[in-house]
Amino acid sequence: MDTRVQRPSYDRSRVTPGIVHFGVGGFHRAHQAMYLDALMNDGKALDWGIVGVGVLPQDSRIVDALTAQGGLYTLVLKHPDGRLEPRVIGSIVGMLLAPEDPEAVLERMTNPGTRIVSLTITEGSYLINQATGEFDGEHPSIQADLAENAVPATAFGFIIEALRRRREAGTPPFTVMSCDNLPGNGDVARKTLTAFARLKDPALADWMEADVAFPNGMVDRITPVTAAEDTQRLAEEFGVEDAWPVVCEPFTQWVLEDEFPQGRPPYEDAGVQLVDDVVPYELMKLRLLNSSHQALCYLGYLSGYRYAHEVCQDPLYVEFLLGYMRDEGRPTLPDVPGVDLDDYSRTLIERFANPEVRDTLARLCAESSDRIPKWLVPVIRDNLKAGGQVDRSALVVAAWARYAEGLDEAGEPIEIVDHRKDAVMAAAADQAEDPLAFLRDTTLFGDLADQEAFTKPYLAALKSLHDNGARATTEALVERLRT
């Protein structure tokens, strides 16, 4: 291994588990696990090792890869100038595949040494009905877990059963730490998990509401899917053979509420911002960064681009994105302590334009049914209520509707990746007869189809996308709003 590769400076045999994590994907390994590794390199948090859990059968790949490597993997920072900065991360001390041995997962979760259970299970896995805002207790994925004496099969099932066992044993509950991109992610986790528990055991749900902590947090680091060439380049340039390395941008941020009754790692020593109120920071990130990702991905894809950096090196789309952030995203934000929003917006464009990250538009376009309602629709609603601008947001939603038709402007098929794919594509197909068909899905958009202040620019944008294409439509809008 090349001497340029940073390695754990601590004795990993001294690291003991303190955290169980559901969803050991690229983001977790580029973010939470990295912060812990940094602390361990300073001789801290050695009793906070991570045991990762794969819940789905397909998670066997990551479980097998990390198990074979003793939990070690390489995190590769990709700098805009082409420089790679690889670092071996050692904070994951075990991996479990729940379908193979659910009892082993529960034993680890009920161990008093486990004081935090963290989650990166994706936004849709919290099973919130987008129209009602309530937990969907009828969702097919959890019905087996709701049966009496069920063996858990989902993250929710494992968390509730582990808490039930801890309560019965008199063991204090672990803290549930959501690290997903959701407004009020801790509040959402509390709401949905206690609602799930109430369907099984109302007394347990009451205990959870009183005694289990669910801190809110904002997480940020662009982490694209690891490509085969990333693995190959790591081996060729640095002599590191890694079955599944992670690549990411240099930037990272974590803002976290300090609500950990059973203790926590000294996250602040690794650069985490511990605050009393995460809301301003998470709204900033969701309504500027995440919504801007949606603002660039559909229009960029329809224009022929395939990577985020290509879009953000195009002056037209840079102007469009900065205009969205300035005139639509930022007016809906509260004050964000210690943050210059002009500088933050410019930094976002620089991050998106990093050619080394090679973040695919297909990744950003995926699972839009979970993303648009949580990230962009609230911006639209706030601006409509305040009489503010919605023109750029309307174009973004129209571009999604156009993208969901499944053919690009060259007539090539688009692979739609969305858990509501059939419903989304059916609504997009109906647009020829009913231009508002896509917007009429109340589970995604509520009553936006009935609000003329939004439907007027939306219909104009959709018609122009069909008649003139994405680039000409964006040019016309930018020119109109510039004057």
ABEGO torsion letter per residue (X at the ends): XBAABBBBABBAAABBBABBBBGBBAAAAABAAAAAAAAAAAGBGAAABBBBBBABAAAAAAAAAAAAAGGBBBBBBBBAAGBBBBBBBAABABBBBAAABAAAAAAAAABAABABBBBBAEAAAAGBBAAAGBBBAABAAAAAAABBGBBBABAAAAAAAAAAAAAAAGBBBBBBBBABBBBGAAAAAAAAAAAAAAAABAAAAAAAAAABBBBBBBBBBBBBBBBAAAAAAAAAAAGBBBABBBBBBABBBBBBBBBBAAEBBBAAAAGBBBBABAAAAAAAAAAAAAAAAAAAAAAAAAAGBABAAAAAABAAAAAAAAAAAAAAAAAABBBBBGBBAAAAAAAAAAAAABAAAGBBAAAAABGAAAAAAAAAAAAAAAAAAAGBBAAAAAAAAAAAAAAAAGBBAAGBBBBBBBAAAAAAAAAAAAAAABAAAAAABAAAAEAAAABAAAAAAAAAAAAAAAAAEAAAAAAAAAAAAAX
